[in-house]
């Protein structure tokens, strides 16, 4: 492991890092828009004039990052965030192209620009169904498995640090608190991270390992699937959270959401076990179990707890759904399409697709209190139709998300009966 760490850059006799040429950020980059402002750094969408590429430029606060490094370990120097991030190459991890020091002494990172939404926003807007949530969790688990395979602990897993692109690809971001998975950094004492997702052993200041990330992933999955946290002391009461995490077992996912399939509950339950020896041993095992979920576990969670439906008429045992009466198109029609949904709770709109739209609508019928189907458009290519509408509305209104459509957008959506490219 020491040999691996030495690859971050050989040290000069005095113990300092080899001198790098400093970069004048103002000359090299054109800042387009600030995309995030944290306590440790500022993040911009920028144009790299050196190669003409649009990138994400992260510039760290010198003083605050030095203090964080000092807290991380007193016996071993923590590599810079860029030195860690650049080592992790995976489709579900944001790509770091370059890191260095500015002429002002700031550490900076140049990364791929991800135009997407946080997993936190996906949850809050209720814009993913159960199969979609499981798919997002699988991708997030694969990203975290790649971090661990590279020899690091992320230390800040949570829904704000996963972005979802327009194509549905998950990207893990922010290695500002990541540390090497070595004895020096597994020692007790470092409580860095987001408190709602901190593992009990971190709060108790016990020795730790990559299983603290597994707990955080499990807490994030619990929240995505139940709209609750496994410890319900309240997000703004840090002391109550700490005491509850030390003295109590987490809430059971089956109690938090009785609609979840037992196989899903078993995965989440094992990931958030209070005793780390009872948790998954690796994120690879989490990925395996998520991918092995039976098809019946992915049925919309609300369907399985409805009151029994009337006995069907004889010879009606086919799995084919009944046609949707309101939006029927004369003549032969494709089974798929896209439809516009309004969330009554959040007053948000979203365009959704389904390869078999009638079956999807039948699954949604038990949810009138949550969503309202505004309009349906049938299409030969549901995925292409969904992408068309997302891009169309975003280009028209220059929005950074897909779901806050105006009344004019809704009217325009309702003016279509088929997608323009379906008429060709």
Secondary structure as a PSIPRED ss2 file (coil, helix, strand):
# PSIPRED VFORMAT (PSIPRED V4.0)

   1 X C   1.000  0.000  0.000
   2 X H   0.000  1.000  0.000
   3 X H   0.000  1.000  0.000
   4 X H   0.000  1.000  0.000
   5 X H   0.000  1.000  0.000
   6 X H   0.000  1.000  0.000
   7 X C   1.000  0.000  0.000
   8 X C   1.000  0.000  0.000
   9 X C   1.000  0.000  0.000
  10 X C   1.000  0.000  0.000
  11 X E   0.000  0.000  1.000
  12 X C   1.000  0.000  0.000
  13 X C   1.000  0.000  0.000
  14 X C   1.000  0.000  0.000
  15 X C   1.000  0.000  0.000
  16 X C   1.000  0.000  0.000
  17 X E   0.000  0.000  1.000
  18 X C   1.000  0.000  0.000
  19 X C   1.000  0.000  0.000
  20 X C   1.000  0.000  0.000
  21 X C   1.000  0.000  0.000
  22 X C   1.000  0.000  0.000
  23 X E   0.000  0.000  1.000
  24 X C   1.000  0.000  0.000
  25 X H   0.000  1.000  0.000
  26 X H   0.000  1.000  0.000
  27 X H   0.000  1.000  0.000
  28 X H   0.000  1.000  0.000
  29 X E   0.000  0.000  1.000
  30 X E   0.000  0.000  1.000
  31 X E   0.000  0.000  1.000
  32 X E   0.000  0.000  1.000
  33 X E   0.000  0.000  1.000
  34 X E   0.000  0.000  1.000
  35 X E   0.000  0.000  1.000
  36 X E   0.000  0.000  1.000
  37 X E   0.000  0.000  1.000
  38 X C   1.000  0.000  0.000
  39 X C   1.000  0.000  0.000
  40 X C   1.000  0.000  0.000
  41 X E   0.000  0.000  1.000
  42 X E   0.000  0.000  1.000
  43 X E   0.000  0.000  1.000
  44 X E   0.000  0.000  1.000
  45 X E   0.000  0.000  1.000
  46 X E   0.000  0.000  1.000
  47 X E   0.000  0.000  1.000
  48 X E   0.000  0.000  1.000
  49 X C   1.000  0.000  0.000
  50 X C   1.000  0.000  0.000
  51 X C   1.000  0.000  0.000
  52 X C   1.000  0.000  0.000
  53 X E   0.000  0.000  1.000
  54 X E   0.000  0.000  1.000
  55 X E   0.000  0.000  1.000
  56 X E   0.000  0.000  1.000
  57 X E   0.000  0.000  1.000
  58 X E   0.000  0.000  1.000
  59 X E   0.000  0.000  1.000
  60 X E   0.000  0.000  1.000
  61 X C   1.000  0.000  0.000
  62 X H   0.000  1.000  0.000
  63 X H   0.000  1.000  0.000
  64 X H   0.000  1.000  0.000
  65 X H   0.000  1.000  0.000
  66 X H   0.000  1.000  0.000
  67 X H   0.000  1.000  0.000
  68 X H   0.000  1.000  0.000
  69 X H   0.000  1.000  0.000
  70 X H   0.000  1.000  0.000
  71 X H   0.000  1.000  0.000
  72 X H   0.000  1.000  0.000
  73 X C   1.000  0.000  0.000
  74 X C   1.000  0.000  0.000
  75 X C   1.000  0.000  0.000
  76 X C   1.000  0.000  0.000
  77 X C   1.000  0.000  0.000
  78 X C   1.000  0.000  0.000
  79 X C   1.000  0.000  0.000
  80 X C   1.000  0.000  0.000
  81 X H   0.000  1.000  0.000
  82 X H   0.000  1.000  0.000
  83 X H   0.000  1.000  0.000
  84 X H   0.000  1.000  0.000
  85 X H   0.000  1.000  0.000
  86 X C   1.000  0.000  0.000
  87 X C   1.000  0.000  0.000
  88 X C   1.000  0.000  0.000
  89 X C   1.000  0.000  0.000
  90 X C   1.000  0.000  0.000
  91 X C   1.000  0.000  0.000
  92 X C   1.000  0.000  0.000
  93 X E   0.000  0.000  1.000
  94 X C   1.000  0.000  0.000
  95 X C   1.000  0.000  0.000
  96 X E   0.000  0.000  1.000
  97 X E   0.000  0.000  1.000
  98 X E   0.000  0.000  1.000
  99 X E   0.000  0.000  1.000
 100 X E   0.000  0.000  1.000
 101 X E   0.000  0.000  1.000
 102 X E   0.000  0.000  1.000
 103 X C   1.000  0.000  0.000
 104 X C   1.000  0.000  0.000
 105 X C   1.000  0.000  0.000
 106 X C   1.000  0.000  0.000
 107 X E   0.000  0.000  1.000
 108 X E   0.000  0.000  1.000
 109 X E   0.000  0.000  1.000
 110 X E   0.000  0.000  1.000
 111 X E   0.000  0.000  1.000
 112 X E   0.000  0.000  1.000
 113 X C   1.000  0.000  0.000
 114 X C   1.000  0.000  0.000
 115 X C   1.000  0.000  0.000
 116 X E   0.000  0.000  1.000
 117 X E   0.000  0.000  1.000
 118 X E   0.000  0.000  1.000
 119 X H   0.000  1.000  0.000
 120 X H   0.000  1.000  0.000
 121 X H   0.000  1.000  0.000
 122 X H   0.000  1.000  0.000
 123 X H   0.000  1.000  0.000
 124 X H   0.000  1.000  0.000
 125 X C   1.000  0.000  0.000
 126 X C   1.000  0.000  0.000
 127 X C   1.000  0.000  0.000
 128 X C   1.000  0.000  0.000
 129 X C   1.000  0.000  0.000
 130 X H   0.000  1.000  0.000
 131 X H   0.000  1.000  0.000
 132 X H   0.000  1.000  0.000
 133 X H   0.000  1.000  0.000
 134 X H   0.000  1.000  0.000
 135 X H   0.000  1.000  0.000
 136 X H   0.000  1.000  0.000
 137 X H   0.000  1.000  0.000
 138 X H   0.000  1.000  0.000
 139 X H   0.000  1.000  0.000
 140 X H   0.000  1.000  0.000
 141 X H   0.000  1.000  0.000
 142 X H   0.000  1.000  0.000
 143 X H   0.000  1.000  0.000
 144 X H   0.000  1.000  0.000
 145 X H   0.000  1.000  0.000
 146 X H   0.000  1.000  0.000
 147 X H   0.000  1.000  0.000
 148 X H   0.000  1.000  0.000
 149 X H   0.000  1.000  0.000
 150 X C   1.000  0.000  0.000
 151 X C   1.000  0.000  0.000
 152 X E   0.000  0.000  1.000
 153 X E   0.000  0.000  1.000
 154 X C   1.000  0.000  0.000
 155 X C   1.000  0.000  0.000
 156 X C   1.000  0.000  0.000
 157 X C   1.000  0.000  0.000
 158 X C   1.000  0.000  0.000
 159 X H   0.000  1.000  0.000
 160 X H   0.000  1.000  0.000
 161 X H   0.000  1.000  0.000
 162 X E   0.000  0.000  1.000
 163 X E   0.000  0.000  1.000
 164 X E   0.000  0.000  1.000
 165 X E   0.000  0.000  1.000
 166 X C   1.000  0.000  0.000
 167 X C   1.000  0.000  0.000
 168 X C   1.000  0.000  0.000
 169 X C   1.000  0.000  0.000
 170 X E   0.000  0.000  1.000
 171 X E   0.000  0.000  1.000
 172 X E   0.000  0.000  1.000
 173 X C   1.000  0.000  0.000
 174 X C   1.000  0.000  0.000
 175 X C   1.000  0.000  0.000
 176 X C   1.000  0.000  0.000
 177 X C   1.000  0.000  0.000
 178 X C   1.000  0.000  0.000
 179 X E   0.000  0.000  1.000
 180 X E   0.000  0.000  1.000
 181 X C   1.000  0.000  0.000
 182 X C   1.000  0.000  0.000
 183 X H   0.000  1.000  0.000
 184 X H   0.000  1.000  0.000
 185 X H   0.000  1.000  0.000
 186 X H   0.000  1.000  0.000
 187 X C   1.000  0.000  0.000
 188 X C   1.000  0.000  0.000
 189 X C   1.000  0.000  0.000
 190 X C   1.000  0.000  0.000
 191 X C   1.000  0.000  0.000
 192 X C   1.000  0.000  0.000
 193 X C   1.000  0.000  0.000
 194 X C   1.000  0.000  0.000
 195 X H   0.000  1.000  0.000
 196 X H   0.000  1.000  0.000
 197 X H   0.000  1.000  0.000
 198 X C   1.000  0.000  0.000
 199 X C   1.000  0.000  0.000
 200 X H   0.000  1.000  0.000
 201 X H   0.000  1.000  0.000
 202 X H   0.000  1.000  0.000
 203 X H   0.000  1.000  0.000
 204 X C   1.000  0.000  0.000
 205 X C   1.000  0.000  0.000
 206 X C   1.000  0.000  0.000
 207 X C   1.000  0.000  0.000
 208 X C   1.000  0.000  0.000
 209 X C   1.000  0.000  0.000
 210 X C   1.000  0.000  0.000
 211 X H   0.000  1.000  0.000
 212 X H   0.000  1.000  0.000
 213 X H   0.000  1.000  0.000
 214 X H   0.000  1.000  0.000
 215 X H   0.000  1.000  0.000
 216 X H   0.000  1.000  0.000
 217 X H   0.000  1.000  0.000
 218 X H   0.000  1.000  0.000
 219 X H   0.000  1.000  0.000
 220 X H   0.000  1.000  0.000
 221 X H   0.000  1.000  0.000
 222 X H   0.000  1.000  0.000
 223 X H   0.000  1.000  0.000
 224 X H   0.000  1.000  0.000
 225 X H   0.000  1.000  0.000
 226 X H   0.000  1.000  0.000
 227 X C   1.000  0.000  0.000
 228 X C   1.000  0.000  0.000
 229 X C   1.000  0.000  0.000
 230 X C   1.000  0.000  0.000
 231 X C   1.000  0.000  0.000
 232 X C   1.000  0.000  0.000
 233 X C   1.000  0.000  0.000
 234 X C   1.000  0.000  0.000
 235 X C   1.000  0.000  0.000
 236 X C   1.000  0.000  0.000
 237 X C   1.000  0.000  0.000
 238 X H   0.000  1.000  0.000
 239 X H   0.000  1.000  0.000
 240 X H   0.000  1.000  0.000
 241 X H   0.000  1.000  0.000
 242 X H   0.000  1.000  0.000
 243 X H   0.000  1.000  0.000
 244 X H   0.000  1.000  0.000
 245 X H   0.000  1.000  0.000
 246 X H   0.000  1.000  0.000
 247 X H   0.000  1.000  0.000
 248 X C   1.000  0.000  0.000
 249 X C   1.000  0.000  0.000
 250 X C   1.000  0.000  0.000
 251 X C   1.000  0.000  0.000
 252 X C   1.000  0.000  0.000
 253 X H   0.000  1.000  0.000
 254 X H   0.000  1.000  0.000
 255 X H   0.000  1.000  0.000
 256 X H   0.000  1.000  0.000
 257 X C   1.000  0.000  0.000
 258 X C   1.000  0.000  0.000
 259 X C   1.000  0.000  0.000
 260 X C   1.000  0.000  0.000
 261 X C   1.000  0.000  0.000
 262 X H   0.000  1.000  0.000
 263 X H   0.000  1.000  0.000
 264 X H   0.000  1.000  0.000
 265 X H   0.000  1.000  0.000
 266 X H   0.000  1.000  0.000
 267 X H   0.000  1.000  0.000
 268 X H   0.000  1.000  0.000
 269 X H   0.000  1.000  0.000
 270 X H   0.000  1.000  0.000
 271 X H   0.000  1.000  0.000
 272 X C   1.000  0.000  0.000
 273 X C   1.000  0.000  0.000
 274 X C   1.000  0.000  0.000
 275 X C   1.000  0.000  0.000
 276 X H   0.000  1.000  0.000
 277 X H   0.000  1.000  0.000
 278 X H   0.000  1.000  0.000
 279 X C   1.000  0.000  0.000
 280 X C   1.000  0.000  0.000
 281 X C   1.000  0.000  0.000
 282 X C   1.000  0.000  0.000
 283 X H   0.000  1.000  0.000
 284 X H   0.000  1.000  0.000
 285 X H   0.000  1.000  0.000
 286 X H   0.000  1.000  0.000
 287 X H   0.000  1.000  0.000
 288 X H   0.000  1.000  0.000
 289 X H   0.000  1.000  0.000
 290 X H   0.000  1.000  0.000
 291 X H   0.000  1.000  0.000
 292 X C   1.000  0.000  0.000
 293 X C   1.000  0.000  0.000
 294 X C   1.000  0.000  0.000
 295 X H   0.000  1.000  0.000
 296 X H   0.000  1.000  0.000
 297 X H   0.000  1.000  0.000
 298 X H   0.000  1.000  0.000
 299 X C   1.000  0.000  0.000
 300 X C   1.000  0.000  0.000
 301 X C   1.000  0.000  0.000
 302 X C   1.000  0.000  0.000
 303 X H   0.000  1.000  0.000
 304 X H   0.000  1.000  0.000
 305 X H   0.000  1.000  0.000
 306 X C   1.000  0.000  0.000
 307 X C   1.000  0.000  0.000
 308 X C   1.000  0.000  0.000
 309 X C   1.000  0.000  0.000
 310 X C   1.000  0.000  0.000
 311 X C   1.000  0.000  0.000
 312 X C   1.000  0.000  0.000
 313 X C   1.000  0.000  0.000
 314 X C   1.000  0.000  0.000
 315 X C   1.000  0.000  0.000
 316 X C   1.000  0.000  0.000
 317 X C   1.000  0.000  0.000
 318 X C   1.000  0.000  0.000
 319 X C   1.000  0.000  0.000
 320 X C   1.000  0.000  0.000
 321 X C   1.000  0.000  0.000
 322 X C   1.000  0.000  0.000
 323 X C   1.000  0.000  0.000
 324 X C   1.000  0.000  0.000
 325 X C   1.000  0.000  0.000
 326 X C   1.000  0.000  0.000
 327 X C   1.000  0.000  0.000
 328 X C   1.000  0.000  0.000
 329 X C   1.000  0.000  0.000
 330 X C   1.000  0.000  0.000
 331 X C   1.000  0.000  0.000
 332 X C   1.000  0.000  0.000
 333 X C   1.000  0.000  0.000
 334 X C   1.000  0.000  0.000
 335 X C   1.000  0.000  0.000
 336 X C   1.000  0.000  0.000
 337 X E   0.000  0.000  1.000
 338 X E   0.000  0.000  1.000
 339 X E   0.000  0.000  1.000
 340 X E   0.000  0.000  1.000
 341 X E   0.000  0.000  1.000
 342 X E   0.000  0.000  1.000
 343 X E   0.000  0.000  1.000
 344 X C   1.000  0.000  0.000
 345 X C   1.000  0.000  0.000
 346 X C   1.000  0.000  0.000
 347 X C   1.000  0.000  0.000
 348 X E   0.000  0.000  1.000
 349 X E   0.000  0.000  1.000
 350 X E   0.000  0.000  1.000
 351 X E   0.000  0.000  1.000
 352 X E   0.000  0.000  1.000
 353 X E   0.000  0.000  1.000
 354 X E   0.000  0.000  1.000
 355 X C   1.000  0.000  0.000
 356 X C   1.000  0.000  0.000
 357 X H   0.000  1.000  0.000
 358 X H   0.000  1.000  0.000
 359 X H   0.000  1.000  0.000
 360 X H   0.000  1.000  0.000
 361 X H   0.000  1.000  0.000
 362 X H   0.000  1.000  0.000
 363 X H   0.000  1.000  0.000
 364 X H   0.000  1.000  0.000
 365 X H   0.000  1.000  0.000
 366 X H   0.000  1.000  0.000
 367 X H   0.000  1.000  0.000
 368 X C   1.000  0.000  0.000
 369 X C   1.000  0.000  0.000
 370 X C   1.000  0.000  0.000
 371 X E   0.000  0.000  1.000
 372 X E   0.000  0.000  1.000
 373 X E   0.000  0.000  1.000
 374 X E   0.000  0.000  1.000
 375 X E   0.000  0.000  1.000
 376 X E   0.000  0.000  1.000
 377 X E   0.000  0.000  1.000
 378 X E   0.000  0.000  1.000
 379 X C   1.000  0.000  0.000
 380 X C   1.000  0.000  0.000
 381 X C   1.000  0.000  0.000
 382 X H   0.000  1.000  0.000
 383 X H   0.000  1.000  0.000
 384 X H   0.000  1.000  0.000
 385 X H   0.000  1.000  0.000
 386 X H   0.000  1.000  0.000
 387 X H   0.000  1.000  0.000
 388 X H   0.000  1.000  0.000
 389 X H   0.000  1.000  0.000
 390 X H   0.000  1.000  0.000
 391 X H   0.000  1.000  0.000
 392 X H   0.000  1.000  0.000
 393 X H   0.000  1.000  0.000
 394 X H   0.000  1.000  0.000
 395 X H   0.000  1.000  0.000
 396 X H   0.000  1.000  0.000
 397 X H   0.000  1.000  0.000
 398 X C   1.000  0.000  0.000
 399 X C   1.000  0.000  0.000
 400 X C   1.000  0.000  0.000
 401 X C   1.000  0.000  0.000
 402 X C   1.000  0.000  0.000
 403 X C   1.000  0.000  0.000
 404 X C   1.000  0.000  0.000
 405 X C   1.000  0.000  0.000
 406 X C   1.000  0.000  0.000
 407 X H   0.000  1.000  0.000
 408 X H   0.000  1.000  0.000
 409 X H   0.000  1.000  0.000
 410 X H   0.000  1.000  0.000
 411 X H   0.000  1.000  0.000
 412 X H   0.000  1.000  0.000
 413 X H   0.000  1.000  0.000
 414 X H   0.000  1.000  0.000
 415 X C   1.000  0.000  0.000
 416 X C   1.000  0.000  0.000
 417 X C   1.000  0.000  0.000
 418 X E   0.000  0.000  1.000
 419 X C   1.000  0.000  0.000
 420 X H   0.000  1.000  0.000
 421 X H   0.000  1.000  0.000
 422 X H   0.000  1.000  0.000
 423 X C   1.000  0.000  0.000
 424 X C   1.000  0.000  0.000
